[in-house]
Amino acid sequence: MWFELGLLTLFFLILLLVMLPFWRNLERRYLTQELKNHPSLTIAQLPLGIVNYRFAGGSDLPVVVLVHGFSVPSFAWERNAKAIEKSGFRVLTFDLFGRGYSARPNTRYNLALFSSQLEHLLEHLHIDQAVHLVGLSMGGAIVSHYAQSHPERVASVSLLSPLNEPVNIGPLKWPIIGRYLTYAFYLPHMIKEQIKDFVEPELLGHWQQRYQEQMRIKGFRNAIYLTANHALQQSSQQALESLNKNQIPTLLMWGKKDQLLSFNQSEKVRSYLPSDHTFLALEEGGHALQYEKSEVVNEALVAFFRGLSDKKEPARRPVV
């Protein structure tokens, strides 16, 4: 009897473990269904799928492109985009593939994919001037790689706590097991883990609510898993060094209380950048410094852009 009871317990335990990724999956709707519920969104059809974006400001103004990080989509810039726009710039924000209201193609989510997405979006919008690129966290790695491949199309690069070296994701990189662990344990806790972005937790509620919206759209889990196993495993050293090689004006900002990408990394990153780069350390800044310290960040970005425009007009992108 005890043996049979033990086998039954073991069976239900195995069943529980097998079913856990399904029970904890929040994905209930397809992207096309969600887009019908948000008719005000602006969508671009790119080669790998649709991209949700916002492009606002005067048509003759310098262009600033804000690129978000690993998992938080373009709402991460909601305290920055309009403020920069009001300061005399045209501002582009968009959701990276796999996030927000952009497509979730089943492909390698590496830095080349996101750099290509940025290039295709600029072409779609017929932006023919060199742009000011701003990258947060993984977005910093993306804009650095884009600038390395297209230096003539970049007026400046601003890096906010940029991803710069491979991230140790432990067993999540193991075949089969890694995907299981991601779906069953890592992803269900991602909403709570957002607290690590902040120094002031009282800001977290609104952030978590917005974050969860994208988790209901099919394909999010796959995109996060593949990004962790590809983009997060790439080094950005050569791309960062290319900013010096190509003499691209660079601004670096880092929060001293960053819990995700330690402020200690800033010294190494600075060694890669142009010797005349601008550096700003935020004493009370966490990883989401663009949100918690938006006024300081916006002021620094605008001052940096204006300082460059005082020196020379941005170069024009070549006509293809």
N, C-alpha and C positions, 0 to 999 in steps of 0.2 A: 504493500500500500504506500509506504513512504517513498519507495522507488518510483512508483507511478505518479505520485504527487510531485516529486522532484522533476520528472520529465515534463509534466504539465506546466509547472512553473517556468522551466527552461524554455518551453515552447512559446509561452506568452511573453517572456522576456525578449526572445528573438523577434517575435512578431512586433513588439513595441519598438524595438530598435529599427526594424526594417521600415515600419510605417512612419517613424518620427519625421523624416523630411517631408512627407506628404501632409501630415497633420499640422506642421508648423509653417507650411507654405502660405503666404498671404496673396499670391498671385491668382487673381480671379477674372481679370478682364484683359482683352486684347487692346493694343494701342489704338487701333481704329475706333473702338468703342469709346475710349477715353477722349479722343479728339472730338468726337461728336458732342461730348459734354462740355467741351471748352472751345466753342467756336471762335473766340477772340484771339486764340493763339495764331502766331504767324509761322507758317511751315514752308521749308524749302525742300524740294525734291532733289537729292544728291544721288550719285551713282550707287551708294550702298544703302540708301534708304532716306526717309524723311528726317529733317532736323528742325527742332523747335528753336526759334531765335527771336531776338528783339533788337532792332536797329533804329536808333532814334537820334535826332539832332539835325542841324542844318546841313544841306548837301555839299556845301563848299568848305566845311570845317575839317580839321584833322581827325583821323579815325583812331579810336581806342578800342582794342579788342580785349575783353575780359574772359579768361579761360579758367573754369573751376577745377576742383580737385577730384580725388578718387571716387567718391560716391555721392556727395552732395551736389545736386544739379545747379542750374544757373540762378536759382533764387538766392544762392549764397552771396550774390552781388546786389541784393535789393537795397542795401544801404549805401551803395557806391555809384551805380550806373547813372541814376538821375542827377546826383550831385555833380558828377564829372561832366555830364551833358550840360548842365546849367552853367558850368565854368567855361563853356565855349568849345565843346568837342562833340563829335558824333560817336556814339558808343554802341558797340555790338556785344551782346551776350548770347549764349546759346547753350543747349544741353549736349554734352558729349554723347556719342552713341552708347546705348545701354542704360542711359540715365534720363530722368525727367520725362519729357514727352517726345524724345527722339527715338528713332528706330533701334531695335536690338538685334542686329545681324549676328548670325552664328559664325563668328570668324575669330581670328587672333586679335585680341584686344591689347595691342602693343602700342608703343609711342608712334610708330610709323602710321598706324591706322588713324590715330587722333590728329597727327600732323596733316595727313591727307584730307581728313574731314575739314580741318580749318582752311586748307588751300581751296578745296572745292566750294566751300561756303563763300569765301572771298570772291571767287570767280563767279559764282551764282549771283552775287550782289553787285557785280561789276565794279568792285573797288580797285581802282587803278593807281592808287597812291600808296606809298610806304606807310605802314601802320604802326602804332604804338601797341606792343603786346604786353599784357599783364597776366601772369600766371600764378595761381595759388596752389601750393602743395604739389600734387601731381601735375597740375596745370603749368607749374614752373618748368617741369621737365618737358612738357609738350611744347611750350613756346620756345624753349632753348633748342630743341631738336628742329622745330620749324625754322628758326633763325639760322641754324647751321646749314640747312638745305636751301633756304631762300634769303640770303642776307640782303640782297638788293630790294627785297620787299618789306624790310623791317626798318622803321625809323628809330625804335628803341625797344628795350626789353626791361620789364619790371618784374622782379621775382619776390613773392611773398612766401616765406618759409618753404622753399622749393624742395621737392623730392630730388635727391642727387645721387643716391646709391641704392643698390638692391636691398629690398626689405626681406627680413627673415620671417617667412610665414609658416615655418615649422612643418607639421604633418599635412597642412593644407595643400602642399605641392605634391603629395604622394598620389599616384594614379588611382582612380576609383575611390579610395578611402578619403582622399582630399576633398573630392566633390561631396561625398557623403557628409563629412564633418562640416563643410561650409554650409550646406543646406540645413542640416539638423541642428547645429549649435552656433556657428559663427553669425550667420545672417539673422536669425531671430533675435540676437542681442545687439544688432547694429544700431537700433534706435536708442537704446540705453547708452551705448558706447559713445554716442554723440556728445555726452557730457565732457569727454576728454578734450573736446575742441575749445571749451570755455573756461575762463577764469571766474566768471560770474554766472553760476548755474541758473539764476532766475530768468535768464534769457532763453533757456533750453526748451520750454514748452512749445512756443510758436515754431521753433526750428524743427522739433520732432514731428509735429503735426504735418508740416510741409514735406518733411523727409519721407514720411510713411506713404504719401500719395503715390510715389513712383514704385513702391514695393508691391503695389497691387496690380501692376501691369506685367503681363507675362514676358519673360526674358530677362528680367532684372537680375535674378539669382545667377543665371548663366553668365551674364556680362560681368558681374562682380567677381565671380570665380575665375573667369578667364583673364580679367585684368590683373588680379592678384598674381596669377601664374605667368603673366607675360610682361605687362608694362611695369609692374612693381619689381620685376627681377632685372631690369635694365639699369645700367649706370649712365649718368648724364655728364660724366666728367668731360668727355670730348666735346659734347655740345656746349657746355658752359665755357670751356676753353676757346671754342670757336668765336664766342662773343668778343674775346680779346683779339683773336686773330683777325676778325673782320671789322674791328674797331666800332662795334655797335654800342652806343650809349646804354649804360646799365644801372638800374636802381635795385638794391637789395634791402628788403625789410624782414625783420625776424622778431618774434615775441620772445622775451626772456623766460616766460612761463609756459612755453610750448611743451605739451606733454606727449605729442606724437612725433614731431621732428625736433629733437633737442636743439636748443640755442647753441650748444657746443659745436654743432655742425657748421655754423655760420663761418667760423674761421677757415675751415677747409674750403668751403664754397668761395669765399672771398679770394682765396689764393688762385682760383681758376679765372676770375673775372678780370676785366681791364683794370689797370692800375688806378685809373681815374674814376672808377665806379663810385656811385653814391650809396652810402650805407646808413640805415636807420634801425637802431635797436629800441624796441618798445618795452619799457620796464614792466608794465602790467599786461602785456599782450600775450594771449594764448595762441593756439593754432588758428582759430577763427579770428585773427586780428583784424581782417577787413570788415568784420561784423561788429565785434565788441569795441574796437578802436577806429570806427569808420571815419570819424572826423579827422583824426590824425593821419590816417592812411590816405584819405581823399585829398587832404591839403598837400601831403608829400607828393602824391602822384601828379596833381595839377601843377605844382611848382616845378617838378622835374620836366614835364612836357613843355611848359612855357619857357623854361630855361633853354631847352633845345631849339624851340622855334625862334627864340631871340638870336640864336647863333646862325641858323640857316633854315631854309624851307625844306620840308621833307622831300626826299627824292621821289620821282614818279615811277610807278611800276611799269616795266616794259609791256608794250602792247603785243599780245600773242596773235 
